[in-house]
């Protein structure tokens, strides 16, 4: 692999919300304008390639929306195309741009992402999203992602004993982070008051064990990142965020098949041995239905490239793609922050809280910050850039969320029920 370094140079956003009355191309243009304000030395004509990400043609009610967006911001003379991979769409967008720059093909790429999820009603939005599951089998019998993920979390609870209170602690943690993020949907809709577990228990159940607070937001929003080679980083910014490690992985399309998942059979023997003795062991004890094999595969690759042997000790913060709070807990295990089955301990001991050893979802995450699918990982990556650059107070008007002396961070993305996804390790040096 080329030794060219690749950096996130900065970015811009159009504040996400439940309903935004500007259309998608206007939102992207405002995010682009917001980004350009941070780059006085940049001539937009220097951008060599434009890569776009949005999840659903149905939600945009438009095929080939990327053409409209690229035209709208005046970059239509440049090469460009769309990346799409369900929930992993924006993370894959970053990774693809990384490889294009690392290969030497380009020095400066504009990465755009957006989703407008409220042009149809919420039930229809959920139906469109569910069409990313197997439409020959799961979708046709009423499969929706709320139900899929509730089943996965119920299985993890059965095996390893986390409780509703553990899920509530994650929900409360993320909202009490989001109140310090002026771009978060939670703060826009609910203000800056802290919430408690008692508040969580008053929330309505969506699909047991998940209450509404445990589920990702319906969002409209846009975000853009400027990515470049070391040459461009030196000229355009004093605080690049370097991509140090990248990994990609996948798993079976249908989570029920993961009980007999031959591609993973015998691959992770240490985790297979951690399977509880009181439950009949399936053919594939890891990842099974309860964990995410794509994340373990991706993390192994990214850690090896970044030279990380102890992620809990060597990483300073994490922004995880967790559309449901049980996913966040499982990812603690699959990313090897803790042994399998100990995700509950991470939240109970405050390890992932603000001020803990490895704070997760300081932005508020997908359940309190935002989740416009095609832009979500761009929002999280921009937040990490502000963290590693020490810009939280400047960008948010409040230093509460700033991790002092943060040097390394991790983010993830995935589509479907962990059918495909990836991991990126970032560094400020």
C-alpha atoms as one frame of an Amber mdcrd trajectory, in Angstrom:
protein
   0.000   0.000   0.000   1.173   3.530  -0.782   2.749   5.439   2.104   0.877
   8.638   1.119  -0.931  10.026   4.146  -4.572  11.063   3.873  -6.307  13.586
   6.117  -9.690  15.016   6.927  -8.953  18.724   6.473 -12.272  20.001   7.800
 -15.911  20.182   6.888 -19.239  21.880   7.186 -22.805  21.013   8.090 -26.395
  21.966   7.614 -27.975  21.550  11.025 -30.071  18.372  11.054 -33.642  18.223
  12.243 -36.844  16.213  12.127 -38.222  18.390   9.334 -36.125  20.938   7.447
 -37.936  23.119   4.959 -35.041  23.638   2.553 -34.683  20.862   0.015 -31.720
  18.502  -0.101 -29.577  20.373  -2.615 -30.067  23.603  -0.671 -29.024  21.826
   2.539 -25.883  20.439   0.912 -25.057  23.869  -0.517 -25.300  25.428   2.943
 -23.054  22.718   4.409 -20.594  23.371   1.567 -20.687  27.124   2.216 -20.145
  26.460   5.934 -17.076  24.368   5.065 -15.598  26.994   2.715 -15.646  29.561
   5.529 -12.913  27.510   7.247 -10.666  27.460   4.157  -9.767  31.023   3.108
  -6.823  29.704   1.070  -8.946  27.270  -0.935 -10.107  28.028  -4.450 -13.093
  25.689  -4.979 -11.810  25.021  -8.484  -8.919  23.113  -6.869 -11.293  20.337
  -5.788 -10.549  17.449  -8.118 -13.347  14.986  -7.424 -16.776  15.044  -5.745
 -18.060  11.919  -4.051 -21.632  11.811  -2.765 -23.529   9.564  -0.396 -27.230
   9.168   0.232 -29.039   5.980   1.132 -32.455   6.013  -0.477 -33.709   7.110
  -3.883 -37.227   6.624  -2.484 -36.730   9.100   0.349 -35.309  11.704  -2.022
 -38.102  10.869  -4.490 -35.410  11.267  -7.102 -33.065   8.955  -8.971 -29.453
  10.103  -9.465 -29.776  12.863  -6.871 -25.985  13.237  -6.764 -26.045  14.787
 -10.230 -28.440  17.494  -9.047 -26.377  18.220  -5.933 -23.034  18.396  -7.719
 -24.555  20.725 -10.311 -26.197  22.877  -7.623 -22.905  23.622  -5.844 -21.103
  24.421  -9.087 -18.812  21.398  -9.135 -20.405  19.680 -12.134 -17.309  19.934
 -14.314 -15.469  17.540 -11.999 -15.599  13.777 -11.882 -17.902  12.372  -9.271
 -20.274   9.585  -8.332 -22.498   8.224  -5.599 -21.605   5.650  -2.935 -24.457
   3.616  -1.413 -24.330   0.861   1.216 -27.293   1.289   3.549 -26.261   2.701
   6.909 -22.617   2.254   5.937 -23.069   4.653   3.010 -21.264   7.700   4.478
 -18.467   5.705   6.116 -17.852   3.860   2.853 -17.837   7.270   1.160 -14.937
   8.349   3.398 -13.078   5.074   2.915 -13.470   5.181  -0.854 -12.146   8.757
  -0.984  -9.275   7.674   1.259  -8.234   4.995  -1.215  -8.538   7.374  -4.180
  -6.185   9.859  -2.504  -3.845   7.236  -1.088  -3.438   5.699  -4.543  -2.142
   9.009  -5.890  -5.085   9.499  -8.251  -6.284  12.678  -6.498  -4.989  15.162
  -3.937  -8.243  16.868  -2.946 -11.722  15.332  -2.767 -15.001  16.840  -1.600
 -17.118  14.268   0.234 -20.833  15.078   0.458 -23.625  13.293   2.316 -27.304
  13.937   2.936 -30.705  12.373   3.580 -34.174  13.924   3.618 -36.270  11.431
   5.572 -39.479  13.381   6.235 -40.776  14.042   2.733 -42.933  10.985   3.431
 -44.552   9.940   6.729 -42.527   8.011   9.324 -44.245   4.676   8.655 -43.376
   4.963   4.964 -39.817   5.984   5.830 -39.467   2.827   7.933 -40.900   0.767
   5.084 -38.388   2.220   2.619 -35.533   1.512   5.034 -36.816  -2.036   5.556
 -36.463  -2.687   1.838 -32.717  -2.913   2.544 -33.484  -6.238   4.227 -34.145
  -9.360   2.172 -37.268  -8.483   0.191 -37.801 -12.093  -0.882 -37.950 -13.392
   2.702 -37.793 -11.020   5.701 -39.526  -7.913   4.348 -42.451  -9.837   2.886
 -43.479 -11.144   6.314 -43.470  -7.712   7.903 -39.803  -7.337   8.773 -38.811
  -3.845   9.967 -35.478  -2.823  11.467 -36.996  -1.966  14.852 -38.013  -5.620
  15.095 -34.752  -7.013  13.701 -32.602  -5.105  16.157 -34.924  -5.810  19.067
 -34.497  -9.534  18.355 -30.699  -9.189  18.234 -30.620  -7.320  21.530 -33.002
  -9.778  23.191 -30.591 -12.552  22.229 -27.618 -10.679  23.688 -29.563 -10.075
  26.905 -30.385 -13.777  27.100 -26.733 -14.741  26.691 -24.963 -12.082  28.758
 -27.455 -10.574  31.151 -27.604  -6.860  30.478 -30.863  -5.287  31.574 -33.339
  -2.613  30.554 -31.526  -0.345  33.019 -28.289  -0.778  31.066 -30.042   0.275
  27.866 -31.539   3.187  29.766 -28.134   4.286  31.021 -26.889   4.467  27.428
 -29.949   6.464  26.351 -29.540   8.901  29.238 -25.785   9.233  28.646 -26.279
  10.148  25.007 -28.991  12.730  25.682 -26.990  14.388  28.441 -24.130  14.703
  25.966 -26.421  16.030  23.233 -27.644  18.947  25.367 -24.154  20.442  24.972
 -24.256  20.039  21.185 -26.225  22.905  19.613 -26.493  20.960  16.344 -28.263
  18.004  17.976 -31.903  17.246  17.270 -32.473  16.353  20.900 -31.461  19.831
  22.073 -33.460  21.509  19.286 -36.595  19.621  20.309 -36.171  19.293  24.088
 -33.823  22.035  25.261 -30.815  21.758  27.540 -32.289  20.105  30.622 -30.607
  16.938  31.880 -32.550  13.686  31.811 -32.608  10.739  34.219 -33.408   7.051
  34.220 -36.858   7.897  35.579 -37.465   9.982  32.457 -36.334   7.062  30.322
 -38.782   4.663  31.985 -41.649   7.020  31.116 -40.858   6.756  27.418 -43.014
   4.441  25.300 -41.902   1.024  24.100 -41.329   0.643  20.344 -40.189  -2.992
  20.118 -39.207  -4.629  23.405 -36.653  -4.103  24.871 -36.345  -0.825  22.991
 -38.105   2.336  23.987 -38.260   5.305  21.645 -35.160   6.838  23.270 -33.175
   3.714  22.320 -33.936   4.122  18.608 -32.233   6.247  15.960 -33.773   9.540
  14.969 -35.622  10.325  11.765 -33.540  13.160  10.348 -33.021  15.598   7.533
 -29.536  17.042   7.199 -26.364  17.379   5.175 -22.659  17.333   5.909 -19.495
  17.635   3.844 -15.832  16.858   4.438 -12.750  18.030   2.597 -10.198  15.236
   2.303  -6.680  15.647   1.021  -3.127  14.431   0.709  -0.308  15.613   2.943
   0.593  18.256   0.379  -2.893  19.781   0.557  -3.046  19.423   4.339   0.123
  21.475   4.759  -1.237  24.276   2.609  -4.864  24.436   3.689  -5.053  23.708
   7.424  -3.113  23.779  10.674  -5.142  20.928  12.187  -5.539  17.948   9.854
  -7.014  14.719  11.204  -5.108  11.789   9.719  -6.633   8.472   8.736  -4.343
   5.922  10.404  -6.288   2.705   9.934  -9.177   1.421   7.858 -11.032  -1.886
   7.931 -14.028  -3.353   6.126 -16.072  -6.445   6.928 -19.358  -8.194   6.221
 -21.707 -10.863   7.510 -24.713 -12.846   6.326 -27.657 -10.881   4.965 -30.171
 -12.424   7.371 -29.188 -12.340  11.070 -30.973 -15.640  11.750 -28.455 -17.362
   9.476 -25.630 -16.353  11.825 -26.362 -19.289  14.114 -24.917 -21.486  11.360
 -22.594 -19.033   9.638 -19.971 -21.117   7.886 -17.829 -18.156   6.854 -17.214
 -17.445  10.567 -17.163 -21.043  11.796 -14.094 -21.554  14.022 -12.560 -18.170
  13.115 -12.801 -16.506  16.539 -12.079 -19.375  18.901 -11.423 -17.254  22.002
 -14.846 -15.624  21.698 -16.477 -18.966  20.980 -15.146 -20.223  24.319 -16.876
 -17.320  26.101 -20.285 -18.624  25.050 -22.440 -19.216  28.169 -22.735 -22.826
  29.272 -26.433 -22.600  30.155 -27.493 -22.041  26.518 -27.263 -24.654  23.781
 -24.258 -23.747  21.658 -25.045 -23.103  17.964 -22.798 -24.067  15.065 -21.305
 -20.552  15.057 -20.963 -19.324  18.674 -19.382 -16.068  17.469 -20.615 -13.708
  16.180 -23.943 -15.574  16.434 -27.015 -13.293  16.333 -25.857 -11.441  19.417
 -22.724  -9.704  18.133 -21.369  -8.112  14.965 -18.802 -10.071  12.992 -18.245
  -7.259  10.489 -17.035  -5.023  13.343 -14.531  -7.558  14.643 -13.133  -8.136
  11.139 -12.973  -4.399  10.408 -11.405  -3.564  13.763  -8.671  -6.174  13.368
  -7.671  -4.660  10.030  -7.846  -1.041  11.207  -5.944  -1.694  14.456  -3.181
  -3.536  12.613  -2.751  -0.680  10.151  -2.814   1.942  12.921  -0.501  -0.041
  15.226  -3.075  -0.337  18.012  -2.834  -3.328  20.342  -4.990  -2.134  23.272
  -7.855   0.014  21.974  -9.253   0.831  25.414  -5.919   2.314  26.468  -4.813
   3.784  23.146  -8.017   5.438  21.913  -9.333   8.644  23.467 -12.946   8.676
  22.249 -15.376   6.873  19.967 -18.265   7.847  17.717 -20.041   4.592  16.942
 -22.707   3.865  14.356 -25.367   2.572  16.745 -28.929   2.983  15.456 -30.139
   1.210  18.610 -28.543   1.394  22.035 -27.950  -2.343  22.279 -25.721  -2.014
  19.208 -23.525   0.455  21.077 -23.163  -2.022  23.943 -22.324  -4.900  21.577
 -19.789  -2.804  19.700 -17.833  -2.261  22.926 -17.237  -6.025  22.749 -16.760
  -6.445  19.005 -14.275  -3.560  18.838 -12.390  -5.250  21.698 -12.799  -2.483
  24.247 -13.785  -5.322  26.601 -14.302  -9.114  26.455 -17.477 -10.505  24.942
 -20.333 -10.286  27.419 -18.795  -7.365  29.338 -20.362  -4.514  27.374 -22.753
  -4.017  30.286 -19.769  -3.506  32.602 -18.484  -0.650  30.425 -21.667   1.325
  30.977 -22.144   0.296  34.625 -18.621   1.406  35.567 -18.828   4.666  33.600
 -15.988   3.776  31.219 -17.917   5.153  28.225 -19.364   8.182  30.005 -18.111
  11.736  29.538 -14.970  11.837  31.655 -14.565   8.050  31.488 -11.622   6.143
  30.108 -13.134   5.871  26.620 -16.129   8.207  26.184 -18.532   7.098  23.468
 -21.121   9.178  21.615 -20.132  12.545  23.057 -21.985  14.111  20.119 -25.163
  12.345  21.227 -24.890   9.647  18.583 -27.616   8.456  16.253 -30.317   8.508
  18.927 -29.781  12.087  20.157 -27.512  13.974  17.714 -28.806  12.952  14.288
 -29.237  10.152  11.770 -29.777  11.395   8.192 -28.488   8.069   6.897 -26.320
   9.199   3.982 -24.617  11.839   6.120 -24.480  10.301   9.601 -20.856   9.132
   9.631 -19.813  12.448   8.080 -21.437  14.291  10.993 -19.681  11.998  13.466
 -16.334  12.368  11.680 -16.632  16.159  11.607 -17.330  16.068  15.348 -14.187
  13.952  15.851 -12.194  16.440  13.785 -13.310  19.233  16.087 -12.359  17.071
  19.079  -8.839  16.227  17.913  -8.262  19.810  16.757  -9.393  21.191  20.133
 -12.184  23.171  18.445 -15.199  22.017  20.467 -15.636  25.301  22.346 -15.240
  27.319  19.151 -17.672  25.184  17.156 -20.243  24.394  19.849 -19.901  27.496
  22.014 -19.382  25.211  25.020 -16.237  23.322  26.071 -18.082  20.678  28.132
 -17.724  17.928  25.526 -14.051  18.585  24.751 -11.791  15.635  25.572  -8.524
  17.113  26.805  -5.422  16.184  24.823  -7.360  13.799  22.598  -5.038  12.262
  20.013  -6.761   9.150  18.627 -10.377   8.335  17.861 -12.432   5.582  16.279
 -15.625   5.601  14.264 -17.693   2.815  12.741 -20.459   2.416  10.200 -22.644
  -0.440   9.069 -25.615  -1.256   6.923 -28.538  -3.586   7.467 -28.139  -5.640
  10.640 -24.358  -5.502  10.384 -24.397  -7.046   6.896 -21.542  -4.779   5.795
 -19.564  -2.057   7.491 -16.239  -0.628   8.478 -13.968   0.998  11.037 -11.728
   4.059  10.750  -8.999   5.137  13.175  -8.152   8.848  13.228  -5.146  10.632
  14.700  -4.226  14.288  15.170  -0.490  13.652  14.582
